[in-house]
């Protein structure tokens, strides 16, 4: 019978802004897991898959490029540089 050993645990410390930390804590509570368990799962998945998948969209669902274009168009309207189409 083979004996398996549990990997030695280590601490992993990083800085994050308080608002994001609090939001992540609330999300983890909603899902029903600890923040530690969530981070461990994310890290293990990244190691297993040898990649990380992140969505590069803002809180409104826009990519940085789309957000910049939208801001440019808003400025055009405000400064009278936009054409009105019928």
C-alpha positions in Angstrom: 0.0 0.0 0.0 1.4 3.3 -1.1 1.6 6.2 1.4 0.9 9.6 0.0 2.1 12.7 1.8 0.4 16.1 2.0 2.4 18.8 0.4 4.0 21.2 2.8 2.0 24.5 3.0 3.6 27.9 2.6 2.3 31.5 2.9 1.8 33.6 -0.1 1.3 37.3 0.6 0.3 40.1 -1.8 -1.2 43.5 -1.6 -4.7 44.4 -2.9 -6.8 47.5 -2.3 -9.3 47.3 0.5 -12.4 47.8 -1.7 -11.5 44.9 -4.0 -10.6 42.7 -1.1 -14.0 43.4 0.6 -15.8 42.7 -2.7 -13.9 39.4 -3.1 -14.7 38.4 0.4 -18.4 39.1 -0.2 -18.3 37.1 -3.4 -16.6 34.1 -1.6 -19.2 34.3 1.1 -21.9 34.2 -1.5 -20.3 31.2 -3.2 -19.7 29.5 0.2 -15.9 29.2 0.2 -13.1 31.0 2.0 -10.9 33.5 0.2 -8.0 31.2 0.8 -9.8 28.3 -0.8 -10.8 30.5 -3.8 -7.2 31.7 -4.3 -5.8 28.2 -4.0 -8.3 26.9 -6.6 -7.4 29.8 -9.0 -3.6 29.1 -8.6 -4.0 25.4 -9.0 -6.1 25.8 -12.1 -3.5 28.2 -13.6 -0.7 25.7 -12.9 -2.7 22.7 -14.2 -3.8 24.6 -17.4 -0.5 26.5 -17.8 -2.5 29.6 -18.6 -4.6 32.2 -16.9 -7.8 33.5 -18.3 -8.9 37.1 -17.4 -11.6 39.2 -18.9 -10.2 42.6 -19.8 -13.4 44.5 -19.6 -14.4 47.3 -17.2 -17.4 47.4 -14.9 -19.6 48.4 -17.9 -18.5 45.5 -20.0 -16.2 47.5 -22.3 -12.7 46.7 -23.4 -10.1 49.5 -22.8 -10.2 50.3 -26.5 -14.1 50.5 -26.5 -14.1 52.6 -23.4 -11.6 55.1 -24.9 -13.7 55.3 -28.2 -16.9 55.9 -26.2 -15.2 58.7 -24.2 -13.9 60.2 -27.4 -17.4 60.2 -28.9 -18.9 61.7 -25.8 -16.4 64.5 -25.9 -17.3 65.1 -29.6 -21.0 65.4 -28.7 -20.3 67.7 -25.8 -18.0 70.0 -27.9 -20.4 70.1 -30.9 -18.3 68.0 -33.2 -20.9 65.3 -33.8 -23.3 65.2 -36.7 -27.0 64.6 -36.1 -28.4 61.8 -38.3 -32.1 61.6 -39.1 
